[in-house]
Amino acid sequence: MSQGKITVSFEIESDQADWISEQVEQFGLPDESKAMRILLDYALEESDTELIFSGDNTRCRYCG
């Protein structure tokens, strides 16, 4: 049941996309969108946002 889903566009690295696709396959999810919603719901409900977005954790592994 959709509760106000919207379509968004954002950029991720190819290995991040590969990882999402692997999780979809491993857990029998319908698609990558579902995997992203699961990750976001977990972050919203179970994680410490101060820890996730602290200066120590907002680095880019790809920027060097």
mmCIF file of the N, C-alpha and C atoms, coordinates in Angstrom:
data_MODEL
# 
_entry.id   MODEL 
# 
loop_
_atom_site.group_PDB 
_atom_site.id 
_atom_site.type_symbol 
_atom_site.label_atom_id 
_atom_site.label_alt_id 
_atom_site.label_comp_id 
_atom_site.label_asym_id 
_atom_site.label_entity_id 
_atom_site.label_seq_id 
_atom_site.pdbx_PDB_ins_code 
_atom_site.Cartn_x 
_atom_site.Cartn_y 
_atom_site.Cartn_z 
_atom_site.occupancy 
_atom_site.B_iso_or_equiv 
_atom_site.pdbx_formal_charge 
_atom_site.auth_seq_id 
_atom_site.auth_comp_id 
_atom_site.auth_asym_id 
_atom_site.auth_atom_id 
_atom_site.pdbx_PDB_model_num 
ATOM 1   N N  . MET A 1 1  ? 0.847  -1.174  0.000  1.00 0.00 ? 1  MET A N  1 
ATOM 2   C CA . MET A 1 1  ? 0.000  0.000   0.000  1.00 0.00 ? 1  MET A CA 1 
ATOM 3   C C  . MET A 1 1  ? 0.891  1.235   0.000  1.00 0.00 ? 1  MET A C  1 
ATOM 4   N N  . SER A 1 2  ? 0.705  2.075   -0.982 1.00 0.00 ? 2  SER A N  1 
ATOM 5   C CA . SER A 1 2  ? 1.488  3.309   -1.076 1.00 0.00 ? 2  SER A CA 1 
ATOM 6   C C  . SER A 1 2  ? 0.953  4.335   -0.095 1.00 0.00 ? 2  SER A C  1 
ATOM 7   N N  . GLN A 1 3  ? 1.851  4.927   0.641  1.00 0.00 ? 3  GLN A N  1 
ATOM 8   C CA . GLN A 1 3  ? 1.466  5.974   1.583  1.00 0.00 ? 3  GLN A CA 1 
ATOM 9   C C  . GLN A 1 3  ? 2.169  7.261   1.218  1.00 0.00 ? 3  GLN A C  1 
ATOM 10  N N  . GLY A 1 4  ? 2.007  7.691   -0.030 1.00 0.00 ? 4  GLY A N  1 
ATOM 11  C CA . GLY A 1 4  ? 2.608  8.938   -0.464 1.00 0.00 ? 4  GLY A CA 1 
ATOM 12  C C  . GLY A 1 4  ? 3.978  8.774   -1.067 1.00 0.00 ? 4  GLY A C  1 
ATOM 13  N N  . LYS A 1 5  ? 4.256  7.643   -1.688 1.00 0.00 ? 5  LYS A N  1 
ATOM 14  C CA . LYS A 1 5  ? 5.554  7.451   -2.318 1.00 0.00 ? 5  LYS A CA 1 
ATOM 15  C C  . LYS A 1 5  ? 5.747  8.481   -3.423 1.00 0.00 ? 5  LYS A C  1 
ATOM 16  N N  . ILE A 1 6  ? 6.980  8.948   -3.527 1.00 0.00 ? 6  ILE A N  1 
ATOM 17  C CA . ILE A 1 6  ? 7.347  9.864   -4.596 1.00 0.00 ? 6  ILE A CA 1 
ATOM 18  C C  . ILE A 1 6  ? 8.574  9.304   -5.310 1.00 0.00 ? 6  ILE A C  1 
ATOM 19  N N  . THR A 1 7  ? 8.820  9.759   -6.491 1.00 0.00 ? 7  THR A N  1 
ATOM 20  C CA . THR A 1 7  ? 10.008 9.362   -7.226 1.00 0.00 ? 7  THR A CA 1 
ATOM 21  C C  . THR A 1 7  ? 11.075 10.424  -7.021 1.00 0.00 ? 7  THR A C  1 
ATOM 22  N N  . VAL A 1 8  ? 12.268 9.978   -6.654 1.00 0.00 ? 8  VAL A N  1 
ATOM 23  C CA . VAL A 1 8  ? 13.394 10.887  -6.473 1.00 0.00 ? 8  VAL A CA 1 
ATOM 24  C C  . VAL A 1 8  ? 14.566 10.380  -7.300 1.00 0.00 ? 8  VAL A C  1 
ATOM 25  N N  . SER A 1 9  ? 15.471 11.269  -7.586 1.00 0.00 ? 9  SER A N  1 
ATOM 26  C CA . SER A 1 9  ? 16.662 10.915  -8.342 1.00 0.00 ? 9  SER A CA 1 
ATOM 27  C C  . SER A 1 9  ? 17.877 11.370  -7.554 1.00 0.00 ? 9  SER A C  1 
ATOM 28  N N  . PHE A 1 10 ? 18.870 10.490  -7.416 1.00 0.00 ? 10 PHE A N  1 
ATOM 29  C CA . PHE A 1 10 ? 20.114 10.857  -6.763 1.00 0.00 ? 10 PHE A CA 1 
ATOM 30  C C  . PHE A 1 10 ? 21.232 10.009  -7.331 1.00 0.00 ? 10 PHE A C  1 
ATOM 31  N N  . GLU A 1 11 ? 22.447 10.464  -7.124 1.00 0.00 ? 11 GLU A N  1 
ATOM 32  C CA . GLU A 1 11 ? 23.610 9.771   -7.654 1.00 0.00 ? 11 GLU A CA 1 
ATOM 33  C C  . GLU A 1 11 ? 24.272 8.947   -6.565 1.00 0.00 ? 11 GLU A C  1 
ATOM 34  N N  . ILE A 1 12 ? 24.660 7.716   -6.932 1.00 0.00 ? 12 ILE A N  1 
ATOM 35  C CA . ILE A 1 12 ? 25.466 6.868   -6.064 1.00 0.00 ? 12 ILE A CA 1 
ATOM 36  C C  . ILE A 1 12 ? 26.568 6.251   -6.915 1.00 0.00 ? 12 ILE A C  1 
ATOM 37  N N  . GLU A 1 13 ? 27.564 5.725   -6.267 1.00 0.00 ? 13 GLU A N  1 
ATOM 38  C CA . GLU A 1 13 ? 28.668 5.072   -6.966 1.00 0.00 ? 13 GLU A CA 1 
ATOM 39  C C  . GLU A 1 13 ? 28.221 3.706   -7.477 1.00 0.00 ? 13 GLU A C  1 
ATOM 40  N N  . SER A 1 14 ? 28.878 3.215   -8.505 1.00 0.00 ? 14 SER A N  1 
ATOM 41  C CA . SER A 1 14 ? 28.466 1.952   -9.123 1.00 0.00 ? 14 SER A CA 1 
ATOM 42  C C  . SER A 1 14 ? 28.573 0.776   -8.157 1.00 0.00 ? 14 SER A C  1 
ATOM 43  N N  . ASP A 1 15 ? 29.586 0.756   -7.295 1.00 0.00 ? 15 ASP A N  1 
ATOM 44  C CA . ASP A 1 15 ? 29.663 -0.363  -6.354 1.00 0.00 ? 15 ASP A CA 1 
ATOM 45  C C  . ASP A 1 15 ? 28.579 -0.282  -5.287 1.00 0.00 ? 15 ASP A C  1 
ATOM 46  N N  . GLN A 1 16 ? 28.102 0.926   -4.973 1.00 0.00 ? 16 GLN A N  1 
ATOM 47  C CA . GLN A 1 16 ? 26.970 1.059   -4.062 1.00 0.00 ? 16 GLN A CA 1 
ATOM 48  C C  . GLN A 1 16 ? 25.707 0.496   -4.717 1.00 0.00 ? 16 GLN A C  1 
ATOM 49  N N  . ALA A 1 17 ? 25.518 0.800   -5.998 1.00 0.00 ? 17 ALA A N  1 
ATOM 50  C CA . ALA A 1 17 ? 24.372 0.272   -6.743 1.00 0.00 ? 17 ALA A CA 1 
ATOM 51  C C  . ALA A 1 17 ? 24.453 -1.248  -6.841 1.00 0.00 ? 17 ALA A C  1 
ATOM 52  N N  . ASP A 1 18 ? 25.655 -1.764  -7.054 1.00 0.00 ? 18 ASP A N  1 
ATOM 53  C CA . ASP A 1 18 ? 25.849 -3.218  -7.117 1.00 0.00 ? 18 ASP A CA 1 
ATOM 54  C C  . ASP A 1 18 ? 25.466 -3.864  -5.795 1.00 0.00 ? 18 ASP A C  1 
ATOM 55  N N  . TRP A 1 19 ? 25.873 -3.235  -4.693 1.00 0.00 ? 19 TRP A N  1 
ATOM 56  C CA . TRP A 1 19 ? 25.564 -3.777  -3.366 1.00 0.00 ? 19 TRP A CA 1 
ATOM 57  C C  . TRP A 1 19 ? 24.058 -3.811  -3.134 1.00 0.00 ? 19 TRP A C  1 
ATOM 58  N N  . ILE A 1 20 ? 23.377 -2.729  -3.509 1.00 0.00 ? 20 ILE A N  1 
ATOM 59  C CA . ILE A 1 20 ? 21.912 -2.694  -3.371 1.00 0.00 ? 20 ILE A CA 1 
ATOM 60  C C  . ILE A 1 20 ? 21.292 -3.823  -4.190 1.00 0.00 ? 20 ILE A C  1 
ATOM 61  N N  . SER A 1 21 ? 21.741 -3.999  -5.423 1.00 0.00 ? 21 SER A N  1 
ATOM 62  C CA . SER A 1 21 ? 21.204 -5.059  -6.278 1.00 0.00 ? 21 SER A CA 1 
ATOM 63  C C  . SER A 1 21 ? 21.455 -6.442  -5.685 1.00 0.00 ? 21 SER A C  1 
ATOM 64  N N  . GLU A 1 22 ? 22.618 -6.636  -5.078 1.00 0.00 ? 22 GLU A N  1 
ATOM 65  C CA . GLU A 1 22 ? 22.922 -7.914  -4.430 1.00 0.00 ? 22 GLU A CA 1 
ATOM 66  C C  . GLU A 1 22 ? 21.963 -8.184  -3.274 1.00 0.00 ? 22 GLU A C  1 
ATOM 67  N N  . GLN A 1 23 ? 21.623 -7.150  -2.515 1.00 0.00 ? 23 GLN A N  1 
ATOM 68  C CA . GLN A 1 23 ? 20.702 -7.324  -1.391 1.00 0.00 ? 23 GLN A CA 1 
ATOM 69  C C  . GLN A 1 23 ? 19.301 -7.664  -1.894 1.00 0.00 ? 23 GLN A C  1 
ATOM 70  N N  . VAL A 1 24 ? 18.908 -7.023  -2.993 1.00 0.00 ? 24 VAL A N  1 
ATOM 71  C CA . VAL A 1 24 ? 17.600 -7.316  -3.604 1.00 0.00 ? 24 VAL A CA 1 
ATOM 72  C C  . VAL A 1 24 ? 17.520 -8.794  -3.955 1.00 0.00 ? 24 VAL A C  1 
ATOM 73  N N  . GLU A 1 25 ? 18.570 -9.301  -4.590 1.00 0.00 ? 25 GLU A N  1 
ATOM 74  C CA . GLU A 1 25 ? 18.590 -10.703 -4.996 1.00 0.00 ? 25 GLU A CA 1 
ATOM 75  C C  . GLU A 1 25 ? 18.643 -11.634 -3.788 1.00 0.00 ? 25 GLU A C  1 
ATOM 76  N N  . GLN A 1 26 ? 19.538 -11.334 -2.855 1.00 0.00 ? 26 GLN A N  1 
ATOM 77  C CA . GLN A 1 26 ? 19.725 -12.208 -1.696 1.00 0.00 ? 26 GLN A CA 1 
ATOM 78  C C  . GLN A 1 26 ? 18.460 -12.324 -0.855 1.00 0.00 ? 26 GLN A C  1 
ATOM 79  N N  . PHE A 1 27 ? 17.742 -11.223 -0.697 1.00 0.00 ? 27 PHE A N  1 
ATOM 80  C CA . PHE A 1 27 ? 16.586 -11.229 0.192  1.00 0.00 ? 27 PHE A CA 1 
ATOM 81  C C  . PHE A 1 27 ? 15.254 -11.293 -0.548 1.00 0.00 ? 27 PHE A C  1 
ATOM 82  N N  . GLY A 1 28 ? 15.307 -11.495 -1.860 1.00 0.00 ? 28 GLY A N  1 
ATOM 83  C CA . GLY A 1 28 ? 14.078 -11.667 -2.635 1.00 0.00 ? 28 GLY A CA 1 
ATOM 84  C C  . GLY A 1 28 ? 13.184 -10.444 -2.634 1.00 0.00 ? 28 GLY A C  1 
ATOM 85  N N  . LEU A 1 29 ? 13.796 -9.272  -2.622 1.00 0.00 ? 29 LEU A N  1 
ATOM 86  C CA . LEU A 1 29 ? 13.020 -8.032  -2.632 1.00 0.00 ? 29 LEU A CA 1 
ATOM 87  C C  . LEU A 1 29 ? 12.526 -7.759  -4.053 1.00 0.00 ? 29 LEU A C  1 
ATOM 88  N N  . PRO A 1 30 ? 11.447 -7.020  -4.183 1.00 0.00 ? 30 PRO A N  1 
ATOM 89  C CA . PRO A 1 30 ? 10.910 -6.770  -5.527 1.00 0.00 ? 30 PRO A CA 1 
ATOM 90  C C  . PRO A 1 30 ? 11.803 -5.903  -6.405 1.00 0.00 ? 30 PRO A C  1 
ATOM 91  N N  . ASP A 1 31 ? 12.534 -4.962  -5.806 1.00 0.00 ? 31 ASP A N  1 
ATOM 92  C CA . ASP A 1 31 ? 13.381 -4.074  -6.597 1.00 0.00 ? 31 ASP A CA 1 
ATOM 93  C C  . ASP A 1 31 ? 14.272 -3.246  -5.690 1.00 0.00 ? 31 ASP A C  1 
ATOM 94  N N  . GLU A 1 32 ? 15.148 -2.455  -6.314 1.00 0.00 ? 32 GLU A N  1 
ATOM 95  C CA . GLU A 1 32 ? 16.096 -1.624  -5.575 1.00 0.00 ? 32 GLU A CA 1 
ATOM 96  C C  . GLU A 1 32 ? 15.387 -0.537  -4.764 1.00 0.00 ? 32 GLU A C  1 
ATOM 97  N N  . SER A 1 33 ? 14.250 -0.064  -5.261 1.00 0.00 ? 33 SER A N  1 
ATOM 98  C CA . SER A 1 33 ? 13.499 0.954   -4.521 1.00 0.00 ? 33 SER A CA 1 
ATOM 99  C C  . SER A 1 33 ? 13.074 0.434   -3.155 1.00 0.00 ? 33 SER A C  1 
ATOM 100 N N  . LYS A 1 34 ? 12.643 -0.823  -3.111 1.00 0.00 ? 34 LYS A N  1 
ATOM 101 C CA . LYS A 1 34 ? 12.253 -1.422  -1.832 1.00 0.00 ? 34 LYS A CA 1 
ATOM 102 C C  . LYS A 1 34 ? 13.461 -1.510  -0.903 1.00 0.00 ? 34 LYS A C  1 
ATOM 103 N N  . ALA A 1 35 ? 14.610 -1.905  -1.434 1.00 0.00 ? 35 ALA A N  1 
ATOM 104 C CA . ALA A 1 35 ? 15.817 -1.984  -0.613 1.00 0.00 ? 35 ALA A CA 1 
ATOM 105 C C  . ALA A 1 35 ? 16.165 -0.624  -0.032 1.00 0.00 ? 35 ALA A C  1 
ATOM 106 N N  . MET A 1 36 ? 16.066 0.413   -0.833 1.00 0.00 ? 36 MET A N  1 
ATOM 107 C CA . MET A 1 36 ? 16.374 1.761   -0.340 1.00 0.00 ? 36 MET A CA 1 
ATOM 108 C C  . MET A 1 36 ? 15.374 2.193   0.729  1.00 0.00 ? 36 MET A C  1 
ATOM 109 N N  . ARG A 1 37 ? 14.094 1.857   0.542  1.00 0.00 ? 37 ARG A N  1 
ATOM 110 C CA . ARG A 1 37 ? 13.104 2.217   1.569  1.00 0.00 ? 37 ARG A CA 1 
ATOM 111 C C  . ARG A 1 37 ? 13.388 1.488   2.873  1.00 0.00 ? 37 ARG A C  1 
ATOM 112 N N  . ILE A 1 38 ? 13.828 0.233   2.792  1.00 0.00 ? 38 ILE A N  1 
ATOM 113 C CA . ILE A 1 38 ? 14.191 -0.521  4.002  1.00 0.00 ? 38 ILE A CA 1 
ATOM 114 C C  . ILE A 1 38 ? 15.364 0.160   4.712  1.00 0.00 ? 38 ILE A C  1 
ATOM 115 N N  . LEU A 1 39 ? 16.391 0.524   3.947  1.00 0.00 ? 39 LEU A N  1 
ATOM 116 C CA . LEU A 1 39 ? 17.546 1.203   4.546  1.00 0.00 ? 39 LEU A CA 1 
ATOM 117 C C  . LEU A 1 39 ? 17.149 2.524   5.191  1.00 0.00 ? 39 LEU A C  1 
ATOM 118 N N  . LEU A 1 40 ? 16.337 3.296   4.506  1.00 0.00 ? 40 LEU A N  1 
ATOM 119 C CA . LEU A 1 40 ? 15.923 4.588   5.052  1.00 0.00 ? 40 LEU A CA 1 
ATOM 120 C C  . LEU A 1 40 ? 15.044 4.422   6.281  1.00 0.00 ? 40 LEU A C  1 
ATOM 121 N N  . ASP A 1 41 ? 14.122 3.468   6.250  1.00 0.00 ? 41 ASP A N  1 
ATOM 122 C CA . ASP A 1 41 ? 13.284 3.220   7.429  1.00 0.00 ? 41 ASP A CA 1 
ATOM 123 C C  . ASP A 1 41 ? 14.136 2.807   8.623  1.00 0.00 ? 41 ASP A C  1 
ATOM 124 N N  . TYR A 1 42 ? 15.131 1.962   8.376  1.00 0.00 ? 42 TYR A N  1 
ATOM 125 C CA . TYR A 1 42 ? 16.024 1.547   9.459  1.00 0.00 ? 42 TYR A CA 1 
ATOM 126 C C  . TYR A 1 42 ? 16.763 2.758   10.027 1.00 0.00 ? 42 TYR A C  1 
ATOM 127 N N  . ALA A 1 43 ? 17.293 3.597   9.160  1.00 0.00 ? 43 ALA A N  1 
ATOM 128 C CA . ALA A 1 43 ? 18.017 4.788   9.622  1.00 0.00 ? 43 ALA A CA 1 
ATOM 129 C C  . ALA A 1 43 ? 17.089 5.715   10.398 1.00 0.00 ? 43 ALA A C  1 
ATOM 130 N N  . LEU A 1 44 ? 15.870 5.866   9.929  1.00 0.00 ? 44 LEU A N  1 
ATOM 131 C CA . LEU A 1 44 ? 14.914 6.745   10.595 1.00 0.00 ? 44 LEU A CA 1 
ATOM 132 C C  . LEU A 1 44 ? 14.510 6.237   11.980 1.00 0.00 ? 44 LEU A C  1 
ATOM 133 N N  . GLU A 1 45 ? 14.337 4.933   12.106 1.00 0.00 ? 45 GLU A N  1 
ATOM 134 C CA . GLU A 1 45 ? 13.765 4.378   13.332 1.00 0.00 ? 45 GLU A CA 1 
ATOM 135 C C  . GLU A 1 45 ? 14.779 3.761   14.287 1.00 0.00 ? 45 GLU A C  1 
ATOM 136 N N  . GLU A 1 46 ? 15.896 3.272   13.774 1.00 0.00 ? 46 GLU A N  1 
ATOM 137 C CA . GLU A 1 46 ? 16.785 2.475   14.606 1.00 0.00 ? 46 GLU A CA 1 
ATOM 138 C C  . GLU A 1 46 ? 18.166 3.069   14.816 1.00 0.00 ? 46 GLU A C  1 
ATOM 139 N N  . SER A 1 47 ? 18.511 4.090   14.082 1.00 0.00 ? 47 SER A N  1 
ATOM 140 C CA . SER A 1 47 ? 19.887 4.573   14.113 1.00 0.00 ? 47 SER A CA 1 
ATOM 141 C C  . SER A 1 47 ? 20.007 5.937   14.768 1.00 0.00 ? 47 SER A C  1 
ATOM 142 N N  . ASP A 1 48 ? 21.206 6.222   15.182 1.00 0.00 ? 48 ASP A N  1 
ATOM 143 C CA . ASP A 1 48 ? 21.543 7.508   15.772 1.00 0.00 ? 48 ASP A CA 1 
ATOM 144 C C  . ASP A 1 48 ? 21.968 8.450   14.649 1.00 0.00 ? 48 ASP A C  1 
ATOM 145 N N  . THR A 1 49 ? 21.108 9.384   14.282 1.00 0.00 ? 49 THR A N  1 
ATOM 146 C CA . THR A 1 49 ? 21.415 10.274  13.163 1.00 0.00 ? 49 THR A CA 1 
ATOM 147 C C  . THR A 1 49 ? 22.634 11.147  13.445 1.00 0.00 ? 49 THR A C  1 
ATOM 148 N N  . GLU A 1 50 ? 22.882 11.454  14.702 1.00 0.00 ? 50 GLU A N  1 
ATOM 149 C CA . GLU A 1 50 ? 24.086 12.219  15.044 1.00 0.00 ? 50 GLU A CA 1 
ATOM 150 C C  . GLU A 1 50 ? 25.327 11.425  14.659 1.00 0.00 ? 50 GLU A C  1 
ATOM 151 N N  . LEU A 1 51 ? 25.285 10.122  14.877 1.00 0.00 ? 51 LEU A N  1 
ATOM 152 C CA . LEU A 1 51 ? 26.404 9.260   14.524 1.00 0.00 ? 51 LEU A CA 1 
ATOM 153 C C  . LEU A 1 51 ? 26.536 9.143   12.998 1.00 0.00 ? 51 LEU A C  1 
ATOM 154 N N  . ILE A 1 52 ? 25.424 8.923   12.313 1.00 0.00 ? 52 ILE A N  1 
ATOM 155 C CA . ILE A 1 52 ? 25.455 8.765   10.850 1.00 0.00 ? 52 ILE A CA 1 
ATOM 156 C C  . ILE A 1 52 ? 26.012 10.013  10.179 1.00 0.00 ? 52 ILE A C  1 
ATOM 157 N N  . PHE A 1 53 ? 25.544 11.185  10.582 1.00 0.00 ? 53 PHE A N  1 
ATOM 158 C CA . PHE A 1 53 ? 25.883 12.414  9.886  1.00 0.00 ? 53 PHE A CA 1 
ATOM 159 C C  . PHE A 1 53 ? 26.946 13.258  10.586 1.00 0.00 ? 53 PHE A C  1 
ATOM 160 N N  . SER A 1 54 ? 27.646 12.677  11.556 1.00 0.00 ? 54 SER A N  1 
ATOM 161 C CA . SER A 1 54 ? 28.723 13.423  12.205 1.00 0.00 ? 54 SER A CA 1 
ATOM 162 C C  . SER A 1 54 ? 29.844 13.682  11.202 1.00 0.00 ? 54 SER A C  1 
ATOM 163 N N  . GLY A 1 55 ? 30.654 14.664  11.476 1.00 0.00 ? 55 GLY A N  1 
ATOM 164 C CA . GLY A 1 55 ? 31.769 14.996  10.603 1.00 0.00 ? 55 GLY A CA 1 
ATOM 165 C C  . GLY A 1 55 ? 32.708 13.829  10.363 1.00 0.00 ? 55 GLY A C  1 
ATOM 166 N N  . ASP A 1 56 ? 32.801 12.923  11.332 1.00 0.00 ? 56 ASP A N  1 
ATOM 167 C CA . ASP A 1 56 ? 33.675 11.757  11.184 1.00 0.00 ? 56 ASP A CA 1 
ATOM 168 C C  . ASP A 1 56 ? 33.128 10.744  10.181 1.00 0.00 ? 56 ASP A C  1 
ATOM 169 N N  . ASN A 1 57 ? 31.832 10.787  9.921  1.00 0.00 ? 57 ASN A N  1 
ATOM 170 C CA . ASN A 1 57 ? 31.211 9.770   9.079  1.00 0.00 ? 57 ASN A CA 1 
ATOM 171 C C  . ASN A 1 57 ? 30.677 10.291  7.754  1.00 0.00 ? 57 ASN A C  1 
ATOM 172 N N  . THR A 1 58 ? 30.785 11.557  7.478  1.00 0.00 ? 58 THR A N  1 
ATOM 173 C CA . THR A 1 58 ? 30.257 12.087  6.232  1.00 0.00 ? 58 THR A CA 1 
ATOM 174 C C  . THR A 1 58 ? 31.331 12.237  5.164  1.00 0.00 ? 58 THR A C  1 
ATOM 175 N N  . ARG A 1 59 ? 32.394 11.489  5.315  1.00 0.00 ? 59 ARG A N  1 
ATOM 176 C CA . ARG A 1 59 ? 33.474 11.520  4.340  1.00 0.00 ? 59 ARG A CA 1 
ATOM 177 C C  . ARG A 1 59 ? 33.046 10.764  3.079  1.00 0.00 ? 59 ARG A C  1 
ATOM 178 N N  . CYS A 1 60 ? 33.738 11.027  2.017  1.00 0.00 ? 60 CYS A N  1 
ATOM 179 C CA . CYS A 1 60 ? 33.485 10.330  0.759  1.00 0.00 ? 60 CYS A CA 1 
ATOM 180 C C  . CYS A 1 60 ? 34.628 9.352   0.519  1.00 0.00 ? 60 CYS A C  1 
ATOM 181 N N  . ARG A 1 61 ? 34.317 8.087   0.429  1.00 0.00 ? 61 ARG A N  1 
ATOM 182 C CA . ARG A 1 61 ? 35.345 7.072   0.167  1.00 0.00 ? 61 ARG A CA 1 
ATOM 183 C C  . ARG A 1 61 ? 35.924 7.190   -1.222 1.00 0.00 ? 61 ARG A C  1 
ATOM 184 N N  . TYR A 1 62 ? 35.270 7.931   -2.096 1.00 0.00 ? 62 TYR A N  1 
ATOM 185 C CA . TYR A 1 62 ? 35.658 7.996   -3.497 1.00 0.00 ? 62 TYR A CA 1 
ATOM 186 C C  . TYR A 1 62 ? 36.376 9.284   -3.880 1.00 0.00 ? 62 TYR A C  1 
ATOM 187 N N  . CYS A 1 63 ? 36.316 10.285  -3.003 1.00 0.00 ? 63 CYS A N  1 
ATOM 188 C CA . CYS A 1 63 ? 36.893 11.587  -3.331 1.00 0.00 ? 63 CYS A CA 1 
ATOM 189 C C  . CYS A 1 63 ? 38.399 11.646  -3.061 1.00 0.00 ? 63 CYS A C  1 
ATOM 190 N N  . GLY A 1 64 ? 38.898 10.714  -2.292 1.00 0.00 ? 64 GLY A N  1 
ATOM 191 C CA . GLY A 1 64 ? 40.330 10.671  -2.021 1.00 0.00 ? 64 GLY A CA 1 
ATOM 192 C C  . GLY A 1 64 ? 40.685 11.514  -0.918 1.00 0.00 ? 64 GLY A C  1 
# 
